[in-house]
Amino acid sequence: MSNDKSKLIAQQNDRFRANFGILPRGDNLIIGKYMLSQGLSCLPFEELDTIVAKVRSFKDFNESNDPYGEHDFGKFSDCVHDILWKIDYYDTSYKYGSPDPSDPQKTRRVLTVMLAFEY
């Protein structure tokens, strides 16, 4: 994928993650779904709230976790748990992969957040 498309996808992914757990509004909306693993959904609300905030604000991208520069994967620890998150790209029916992940009109994102041991 071209470097320009990767940068555009990264910007869209950052906007999408920033709306995790928030009712998004406006024309700049990136459409998608947010999924929590079973293990995360069993955590106390305070812990889950902290994890969601860290996913929203994640900026620790590097060559090993973001080789294409799309900001679609992250891993962090919150002192108790190791957390993984991943964004996948689907067509508008969520049935197949997106034909062009850089085009929000053709793409629906799914952000999945899980405890690392659930992977």
Phi and psi in degrees as GROMACS dihedral restraints (atoms count N, CA, C in turn):
[ dihedral_restraints ]
;  ai    aj    ak    al  type     phi  dphi    fc
    3     4     5     6     1   -66.3    20    10
    4     5     6     7     1   154.6    20    10
    6     7     8     9     1   -61.3    20    10
    7     8     9    10     1   -38.2    20    10
    9    10    11    12     1   -63.6    20    10
   10    11    12    13     1   -42.0    20    10
   12    13    14    15     1   -66.7    20    10
   13    14    15    16     1   -39.9    20    10
   15    16    17    18     1   -61.7    20    10
   16    17    18    19     1   -41.2    20    10
   18    19    20    21     1   -64.4    20    10
   19    20    21    22     1   -41.0    20    10
   21    22    23    24     1   -64.0    20    10
   22    23    24    25     1   -44.4    20    10
   24    25    26    27     1   -61.7    20    10
   25    26    27    28     1   -42.5    20    10
   27    28    29    30     1   -60.6    20    10
   28    29    30    31     1   -42.9    20    10
   30    31    32    33     1   -62.7    20    10
   31    32    33    34     1   -42.9    20    10
   33    34    35    36     1   -65.9    20    10
   34    35    36    37     1   -42.5    20    10
   36    37    38    39     1   -63.7    20    10
   37    38    39    40     1   -40.2    20    10
   39    40    41    42     1   -62.8    20    10
   40    41    42    43     1   -42.8    20    10
   42    43    44    45     1   -63.6    20    10
   43    44    45    46     1   -43.5    20    10
   45    46    47    48     1   -61.7    20    10
   46    47    48    49     1   -47.4    20    10
   48    49    50    51     1   -62.4    20    10
   49    50    51    52     1   -37.5    20    10
   51    52    53    54     1   -62.6    20    10
   52    53    54    55     1   -23.0    20    10
   54    55    56    57     1   -93.4    20    10
   55    56    57    58     1     3.0    20    10
   57    58    59    60     1   -58.0    20    10
   58    59    60    61     1   117.4    20    10
   60    61    62    63     1    83.7    20    10
   61    62    63    64     1     6.0    20    10
   63    64    65    66     1  -123.6    20    10
   64    65    66    67     1   140.7    20    10
   66    67    68    69     1   -74.2    20    10
   67    68    69    70     1   106.2    20    10
   69    70    71    72     1   -75.1    20    10
   70    71    72    73     1   151.0    20    10
   72    73    74    75     1  -138.6    20    10
   73    74    75    76     1   159.3    20    10
   75    76    77    78     1   102.5    20    10
   76    77    78    79     1   175.3    20    10
   78    79    80    81     1   -77.7    20    10
   79    80    81    82     1   -15.8    20    10
   81    82    83    84     1   -91.1    20    10
   82    83    84    85     1    24.1    20    10
   84    85    86    87     1   -73.2    20    10
   85    86    87    88     1   133.8    20    10
   87    88    89    90     1  -105.5    20    10
   88    89    90    91     1   116.1    20    10
   90    91    92    93     1   -84.1    20    10
   91    92    93    94     1   138.3    20    10
   93    94    95    96     1   176.3    20    10
   94    95    96    97     1  -169.9    20    10
   96    97    98    99     1  -125.6    20    10
   97    98    99   100     1   153.7    20    10
   99   100   101   102     1  -119.2    20    10
  100   101   102   103     1   127.0    20    10
  102   103   104   105     1  -122.1    20    10
  103   104   105   106     1   137.3    20    10
  105   106   107   108     1  -112.8    20    10
  106   107   108   109     1   140.3    20    10
  108   109   110   111     1   -68.8    20    10
  109   110   111   112     1   164.8    20    10
  111   112   113   114     1   -60.1    20    10
  112   113   114   115     1   -41.0    20    10
  114   115   116   117     1   -61.8    20    10
  115   116   117   118     1   -42.2    20    10
  117   118   119   120     1   -67.2    20    10
  118   119   120   121     1   -39.7    20    10
  120   121   122   123     1   -66.0    20    10
  121   122   123   124     1   -15.9    20    10
  123   124   125   126     1   -90.0    20    10
  124   125   126   127     1    -7.4    20    10
  126   127   128   129     1   -74.3    20    10
  127   128   129   130     1   155.2    20    10
  129   130   131   132     1   -59.8    20    10
  130   131   132   133     1   149.3    20    10
  132   133   134   135     1   -54.3    20    10
  133   134   135   136     1   -41.5    20    10
  135   136   137   138     1   -61.1    20    10
  136   137   138   139     1   -41.9    20    10
  138   139   140   141     1   -67.2    20    10
  139   140   141   142     1   -44.6    20    10
  141   142   143   144     1   -62.7    20    10
  142   143   144   145     1   -41.1    20    10
  144   145   146   147     1   -60.7    20    10
  145   146   147   148     1   -41.1    20    10
  147   148   149   150     1   -64.7    20    10
  148   149   150   151     1   -42.7    20    10
  150   151   152   153     1   -64.2    20    10
  151   152   153   154     1   -45.2    20    10
  153   154   155   156     1   -59.9    20    10
  154   155   156   157     1   -42.7    20    10
  156   157   158   159     1   -61.8    20    10
  157   158   159   160     1   -38.9    20    10
  159   160   161   162     1   -69.6    20    10
  160   161   162   163     1   -35.4    20    10
  162   163   164   165     1   -65.4    20    10
  163   164   165   166     1   -46.0    20    10
  165   166   167   168     1   -54.7    20    10
  166   167   168   169     1   -42.8    20    10
  168   169   170   171     1  -100.3    20    10
  169   170   171   172     1     7.7    20    10
  171   172   173   174     1   -56.8    20    10
  172   173   174   175     1   130.4    20    10
  174   175   176   177     1  -137.1    20    10
  175   176   177   178     1     5.5    20    10
  177   178   179   180     1   -84.6    20    10
  178   179   180   181     1    58.5    20    10
  180   181   182   183     1   -88.9    20    10
  181   182   183   184     1   138.9    20    10
  183   184   185   186     1  -150.4    20    10
  184   185   186   187     1  -180.0    20    10
  186   187   188   189     1   -59.2    20    10
  187   188   189   190     1   -34.0    20    10
  189   190   191   192     1   -78.4    20    10
  190   191   192   193     1   -30.4    20    10
  192   193   194   195     1  -107.7    20    10
  193   194   195   196     1    -4.6    20    10
  195   196   197   198     1  -145.8    20    10
  196   197   198   199     1    59.0    20    10
  198   199   200   201     1   -63.9    20    10
  199   200   201   202     1   -23.6    20    10
  201   202   203   204     1  -101.0    20    10
  202   203   204   205     1    -0.8    20    10
  204   205   206   207     1    70.0    20    10
  205   206   207   208     1    28.3    20    10
  207   208   209   210     1  -101.9    20    10
  208   209   210   211     1    -2.5    20    10
  210   211   212   213     1    53.3    20    10
  211   212   213   214     1    46.4    20    10
  213   214   215   216     1  -110.8    20    10
  214   215   216   217     1     8.9    20    10
  216   217   218   219     1  -151.6    20    10
  217   218   219   220     1   144.9    20    10
  219   220   221   222     1  -153.4    20    10
  220   221   222   223     1   157.2    20    10
  222   223   224   225     1  -143.5    20    10
  223   224   225   226     1   136.9    20    10
  225   226   227   228     1  -156.1    20    10
  226   227   228   229     1   165.7    20    10
  228   229   230   231     1  -114.7    20    10
  229   230   231   232     1   145.1    20    10
  231   232   233   234     1  -115.9    20    10
  232   233   234   235     1    33.8    20    10
  234   235   236   237     1    80.0    20    10
  235   236   237   238     1   -27.4    20    10
  237   238   239   240     1  -115.7    20    10
  238   239   240   241     1   -42.1    20    10
  240   241   242   243     1  -121.3    20    10
  241   242   243   244     1   148.2    20    10
  243   244   245   246     1   -95.4    20    10
  244   245   246   247     1   128.1    20    10
  246   247   248   249     1  -117.0    20    10
  247   248   249   250     1   138.0    20    10
  249   250   251   252     1  -118.8    20    10
  250   251   252   253     1   143.5    20    10
  252   253   254   255     1  -137.3    20    10
  253   254   255   256     1   149.8    20    10
  255   256   257   258     1  -148.1    20    10
  256   257   258   259     1   138.8    20    10
  258   259   260   261     1  -107.7    20    10
  259   260   261   262     1   127.7    20    10
  261   262   263   264     1  -113.2    20    10
  262   263   264   265     1   155.2    20    10
  264   265   266   267     1  -114.9    20    10
  265   266   267   268     1   124.5    20    10
  267   268   269   270     1  -122.7    20    10
  268   269   270   271     1   165.7    20    10
  270   271   272   273     1   -72.0    20    10
  271   272   273   274     1   178.7    20    10
  273   274   275   276     1   -68.5    20    10
  274   275   276   277     1   -14.0    20    10
  276   277   278   279     1   -98.6    20    10
  277   278   279   280     1     1.5    20    10
  279   280   281   282     1    60.2    20    10
  280   281   282   283     1    26.9    20    10
  282   283   284   285     1  -101.7    20    10
  283   284   285   286     1   -38.9    20    10
  285   286   287   288     1  -127.0    20    10
  286   287   288   289     1   171.8    20    10
  288   289   290   291     1   -65.1    20    10
  289   290   291   292     1   153.1    20    10
  291   292   293   294     1   -67.3    20    10
  292   293   294   295     1   138.3    20    10
  294   295   296   297     1   -71.5    20    10
  295   296   297   298     1   -21.1    20    10
  297   298   299   300     1  -156.7    20    10
  298   299   300   301     1    92.0    20    10
  300   301   302   303     1   -59.1    20    10
  301   302   303   304     1   -16.1    20    10
  303   304   305   306     1   -83.0    20    10
  304   305   306   307     1    -9.6    20    10
  306   307   308   309     1  -104.3    20    10
  307   308   309   310     1   106.7    20    10
  309   310   311   312     1   -62.9    20    10
  310   311   312   313     1   -19.8    20    10
  312   313   314   315     1   -75.9    20    10
  313   314   315   316     1   -19.5    20    10
  315   316   317   318     1  -110.7    20    10
  316   317   318   319     1    -0.2    20    10
  318   319   320   321     1  -129.0    20    10
  319   320   321   322     1   138.4    20    10
  321   322   323   324     1  -122.8    20    10
  322   323   324   325     1   129.0    20    10
  324   325   326   327     1   -94.8    20    10
  325   326   327   328     1   150.7    20    10
  327   328   329   330     1  -129.8    20    10
  328   329   330   331     1   117.3    20    10
  330   331   332   333     1   -98.9    20    10
  331   332   333   334     1   118.5    20    10
  333   334   335   336     1  -110.6    20    10
  334   335   336   337     1   129.6    20    10
  336   337   338   339     1  -120.7    20    10
  337   338   339   340     1   134.5    20    10
  339   340   341   342     1  -148.7    20    10
  340   341   342   343     1   161.9    20    10
  342   343   344   345     1   -71.7    20    10
  343   344   345   346     1   138.4    20    10
  345   346   347   348     1   -56.1    20    10
  346   347   348   349     1   -37.2    20    10
  348   349   350   351     1   -70.2    20    10
  349   350   351   352     1   -12.5    20    10
  351   352   353   354     1   -81.5    20    10
  352   353   354   355     1   -11.1    20    10
